Amino acid sequence: MQYIMTFFWSFLLVTMLNYVVSSINDVPFEFGLGVIVSVVLSVLVFIVSAVLPSESTPDYEA
């Protein structure tokens, strides 16, 4: 479920960003580009979450 929701939110936010930027730059909106970028963003989020440790580091007193 976390993978589906991560893709959903990245798709929604990237597509919105793609629409706004294309409107500001006065270029045609490309839906496929937003889908590709959102898939890449989702994969990067999954990689970063797998690499970062989920537990806190112990405090050492010097």
Backbone as numpy.savetxt, mean C-alpha at the origin, in Angstrom:
# Nx Ny Nz CAx CAy CAz Cx Cy Cz
-7.96 -13.17 5.61 -8.77 -11.98 5.61 -7.91 -10.71 5.61
-6.77 -10.77 6.32 -5.91 -9.59 6.36 -5.34 -9.26 4.99
-5.10 -10.27 4.17 -4.58 -10.03 2.83 -5.63 -9.36 1.95
-6.86 -9.80 2.09 -7.94 -9.22 1.29 -8.17 -7.77 1.68
-8.20 -7.48 2.98 -8.44 -6.12 3.42 -7.26 -5.20 3.10
-6.05 -5.73 3.17 -4.88 -4.93 2.80 -4.95 -4.56 1.33
-5.28 -5.53 0.49 -5.42 -5.22 -0.94 -6.57 -4.25 -1.19
-7.67 -4.44 -0.49 -8.83 -3.57 -0.68 -8.48 -2.12 -0.35
-7.85 -1.88 0.79 -7.52 -0.52 1.18 -6.43 0.07 0.31
-5.44 -0.73 -0.07 -4.42 -0.19 -0.96 -5.02 0.12 -2.33
-5.93 -0.72 -2.80 -6.60 -0.46 -4.07 -7.41 0.83 -4.00
-8.16 0.99 -2.91 -9.00 2.17 -2.77 -8.16 3.44 -2.69
-7.13 3.43 -1.87 -6.32 4.64 -1.68 -5.47 4.97 -2.90
-4.89 3.97 -3.54 -4.06 4.22 -4.72 -4.92 4.68 -5.88
-6.09 4.11 -6.06 -6.97 4.53 -7.15 -7.45 5.96 -6.93
-7.76 6.31 -5.67 -8.16 7.68 -5.37 -7.00 8.64 -5.64
-5.81 8.28 -5.21 -4.64 9.12 -5.45 -4.36 9.25 -6.95
-4.50 8.17 -7.68 -4.31 8.18 -9.13 -5.32 9.12 -9.80
-6.56 9.08 -9.36 -7.59 9.93 -9.93 -7.31 11.41 -9.65
-6.97 11.72 -8.41 -6.73 13.12 -8.04 -5.52 13.68 -8.77
-4.43 12.92 -8.81 -3.22 13.40 -9.47 -3.44 13.54 -10.97
-4.15 12.61 -11.58 -4.41 12.73 -13.01 -5.33 13.91 -13.31
-6.25 14.22 -12.40 -7.11 15.39 -12.60 -6.32 16.69 -12.46
-5.42 16.73 -11.49 -4.62 17.94 -11.30 -3.68 18.16 -12.47
-3.06 17.09 -12.97 -2.13 17.21 -14.09 -2.81 17.28 -15.44
-4.13 17.15 -15.46 -4.92 17.21 -16.69 -4.49 16.13 -17.70
-4.34 14.91 -17.18 -4.05 13.74 -18.02 -5.18 12.74 -17.85
-5.37 11.86 -18.80 -6.47 10.89 -18.67 -6.25 9.91 -17.52
-7.33 9.56 -16.85 -7.30 8.61 -15.73 -7.17 7.20 -16.27
-6.16 6.46 -15.77 -5.95 5.07 -16.19 -6.21 4.15 -15.01
-7.30 3.39 -15.11 -7.70 2.50 -14.03 -6.71 1.36 -13.84
-6.19 0.82 -14.91 -5.27 -0.32 -14.84 -3.99 0.02 -14.12
-3.50 1.22 -14.29 -2.29 1.64 -13.59 -2.50 1.64 -12.08
-3.67 2.07 -11.63 -3.98 2.05 -10.20 -4.04 0.65 -9.64
-4.56 -0.28 -10.41 -4.63 -1.67 -9.97 -3.23 -2.26 -9.83
-2.38 -2.00 -10.81 -1.01 -2.53 -10.78 -0.23 -1.95 -9.60
-0.33 -0.65 -9.39 0.39 -0.02 -8.29 -0.15 -0.50 -6.95
-1.44 -0.72 -6.83 -2.00 -1.20 -5.56 -1.57 -2.64 -5.26
-1.42 -3.47 -6.27 -0.91 -4.83 -6.06 0.54 -4.77 -5.59
1.34 -3.92 -6.21 2.74 -3.77 -5.81 2.82 -3.24 -4.38
1.99 -2.26 -4.04 1.98 -1.71 -2.70 1.57 -2.76 -1.67
0.59 -3.58 -1.99 0.16 -4.65 -1.08 1.29 -5.64 -0.83
1.98 -6.03 -1.88 3.10 -6.96 -1.73 4.20 -6.35 -0.87
4.50 -5.07 -1.07 5.50 -4.40 -0.26 5.09 -4.33 1.21
3.82 -4.09 1.48 3.33 -4.07 2.87 3.48 -5.45 3.50
3.18 -6.51 2.75 3.33 -7.86 3.28 4.79 -8.18 3.56
5.69 -7.76 2.70 7.12 -8.01 2.89 7.62 -7.26 4.12
7.24 -6.00 4.25 7.69 -5.21 5.39 7.14 -5.79 6.69
5.91 -6.22 6.71 5.34 -6.80 7.93 5.99 -8.14 8.27
6.48 -8.87 7.29 7.17 -10.13 7.56 8.59 -9.90 8.06
9.24 -8.83 7.60 10.62 -8.57 7.97 10.73 -7.93 9.35
9.84 -7.02 9.68 9.91 -6.34 10.96 9.52 -7.29 12.09
10.24 -7.24 13.22 9.87 -8.12 14.33 8.59 -7.63 14.98
7.78 -8.57 15.45 6.50 -8.21 16.04 6.58 -8.07 17.56
7.67 -8.52 18.15 7.82 -8.43 19.62 8.79 -7.32 19.95
8.64 -6.75 21.10 9.50 -5.65 21.49 10.86 -6.20 21.95
11.87 -5.37 21.85 13.20 -5.76 22.28 13.34 -5.55 23.79
14.09 -6.39 24.44 14.24 -6.24 25.90 15.08 -5.01 26.23
14.79 -4.41 27.38 15.56 -3.26 27.84 16.79 -3.75 28.59
17.94 -3.22 28.19 19.19 -3.57 28.85 19.67 -2.37 29.65
20.10 -2.64 30.86 20.64 -1.57 31.69 22.15 -1.58 31.57
22.72 -0.43 31.30 24.17 -0.34 31.13 24.86 -0.04 32.43
